[in-house]
Amino acid sequence: MTRLTRLLIAIALVLAVPAAATAQQGQPFAPRVFVNDRAITNFEVEQRIRLMAALNSPGDLPAIAYRDLIDDRLRIDESIAMGIQINAEGLDAGMAEFASRGGASLEEFLQFVGAQGVAPETFRDFVLAGLAWRAVVQTKFGPKAQVTEDEIDRAIALSTRAGGAKILMSEIILRADTPEFRAQSQELALELSHNLKSAAAFAEAARAYSVSQSASIGGRIDWLDLSLLPQAVASQVLSLGPGEVSEPIPLPSAIGLFQLRAIEENDLREPASLAVEYARLLLPVGETAQAAKLAEQADTCDDLYGLAQKMPPEQLIRDTQTVSDIPGDLALALAKLDSGESAILTRENAVELVMLCARTPQLGEEFDRAALRQQLVTQRLNSYSESYLAELRADAIIREP
C-alpha cells in the first residue's frame, strides 16, 4: 500500500466519523446524550418537545427539553439510589392530578396530547420523574424545612411591617436567565456559599461575580426594611447569624447569595402590608447602555411615558402589587430603591429598566397561619431541591455520542 493510498484512506475515515454520527443522530432510537452511561434517545427528546408544545410551554423548546430530560434522569437515578419507589396507584393518581389542572380527566388529557403526537409513556415518564424527585426532596430535606411558630410570626411581621425590623446585608446576584447560565451559576453559588467565611471574602466574591449594581461596592446594601424583601430571601436571611451566608436562593432570572451583617428591631407597629407601584421599560438584549441613559433622564415613573413614546406600548408596563406577589429578583431590586430611583435587570430576551413609583400601605389584611406555614416550607424545599439537583448535575458524567 503506497503512502498516498494510506493518506487517502485516513482522510476518508476522518470524514466518515462525523457523517456516521450525523446519521446516528437522525435515527429515532439512537442515543442523543448519555447521563452516567444511561442513554437518552432522539425519540425521547422529540417526544418531550411535543409534550411541551402541547402544554404551551414558552422558550427554546429543544434546548429546554434536552436539559429537562437530563435533569429527570438524574432525579430518577437518585430516587433509585435511595430506594424510593412510586407504585402504579401513586403514578396513576399523579397523572390524573396533573390532567385535572387543565380541567380534564386523565383519559381526556391523554387523548389531547396524543393528537399532538405524544405517546402515553412520555407523559407517564414525565410525571414519574416529578413524583420521584418530590419524594427524594421530602425524604432528604423534609425535617430541615420545618417552620416554627416564631418563624411564622416573623413572616407575618415581614408582610405587615409589624415590629419594624431592619437589616444590613450584602448580596451576590448571579445571572440565571438561560438554562446554561442557571447551571453555571448554581454550581458557583454552591461553592461560594460553602467557602465564604468572612465579610472581606464575600465582598471580594461580589466584585468578581455579581451582576447586581451593588457589585462595585462589594455587594453591600444599606439598611432595609424587612417587609420590602421577597419572602424567599427574607425567610433565609432571618435564619442567619451575623456574618453567615445563605444557601443559594433561586430567583426568576438569577440566583442570590446573601450575607447578614446586622439586624435591628424596634417596637413600631404598622398593621399594614405594602403595595408597591412600579414601572418596567423593556429594551432589546444588549441595550444596557441605553437603559442607563434613560434612567438618568427619568426622575419619576411619569417621565418614562415621554421617553418611551416612540416605542410599542407593550414595552412600558406599570403595575401595583403587594411585595409577596412580585417575582423575587424584581422584588429584591425594588426593595433597594426609593421613589423615582431605578435599577437595570438583565433577562434572557430583554433588558429591563425598573423604576419604583411609590409604596403605599394596605390595611386590614388577615393571615392564614397554616397556609403561610406551608408556603414557607415549600419555599425552603424548593431551595434545597434546586441546590441538590445542581450538585447531582455537577457530579454526573454527561456526554454526547
Phi, psi and omega in degrees: 000127183284163178299321180296319180297315179299320180295318180294322178295317180298318179296318180298321179294318179299317180290332183286332183299304178297327179296318179294319179297320180295318179297319180295319180299333181278349181278133187304319186256015173284150180296134173265324179201149176252133176241109185051045177070010173253130189276143164250125188270165174303322180298317180296319179295314181297320179295319179295321177300316179297318179296316180296321178295320179296330180270006180059038178291138180276170172096189180280093189300316179301317181292318181292318179298317179302312182291318182296323178293322175298313179297320179296322178296320177295321179296313180296314181300320180292321178296322177295317180298329180270002178075021181271132179231139175256116182283171185298321180295317179295321179293317178299319179295320179294320178294319179294322180295318178297315180298324183293339179298332177261013178075026182237155170283167179299318180297317179296320181295315180297324176295319181296307182289331177298326177293340177266007178088017182263124179287148178304324181296329179295315178293320179300313181296323178299312181291320180301317180298320179293316180294317180297318181291322177301319179293321177300310183296318180295318180293316186279324189239354182310311180298327181284343185266001182294148186243133179272166177297324178297322180291326175294318177300319179296318180298319177296321178297323178298319184281330186257350185069012175292125181103334174061034181291142176230154180225155166251128178213168174238156185227149165234117181250118181256141183292134180210042183267002171224160178303323181293312179297321181297318180296315180296315184290324179296318179296316178295319181298319177299315180297315181294318183297331182272340189249342182278112187246359182216162178297323181294318180294321179296316180297320179296318179294323178298317179296326184279325192238334189289143176258005178284158178293345178277358185301321184294340178248030175073023178077007185286135178240137178292175181309132180234140171289129182303330182294345181275345185276147172299146187303320182299325179282313184299317184295325178284318181298322181294339179274357182269153167266162179307130180093345182280155183246137181289164165292160176302133182247115179292132175238164186308319181230022183201170171233130185246144168238139184226139177244124178280128177256323179194157176223142182225128179238147175222184187263014179298137179236115178227091183288068182213137172271161184263133168255131184247124174260127184213163178235146177232124176251115185267126180237160181297158176304136179091356182266036181298319180296320178295321178298318179296321179296316179295324179298323179292333183272348185250124176259338179221167178297327179298330180296333183294331180298318179292320181291334184256015188295335179266000180265158173303140186300333182288352179281340178251118183240130177234132188213161174230123181217158169287156183304320184294341182265352182272134178308146192305312183291326177290317178298321179295319178296316180293328182300332184268004185252149165262167181304131180090350177271159186223163176219162180241127179245140178259125178246172179295323186245006184194163167250131183248127167267116184249129179232136175277125178271309182191161170238135180224147179280151172237120187270158167078023180278135178261153182238132174267106187296322180295317179294321179293321177301313181297322178298316180293319178298315180299318179299317180293316179297322178297320179294315177299319182299312180300315183294317183291320177298322178296323177296315179298320180294319181293327182273347185282156172259107184243118184216150175262148182293000000 
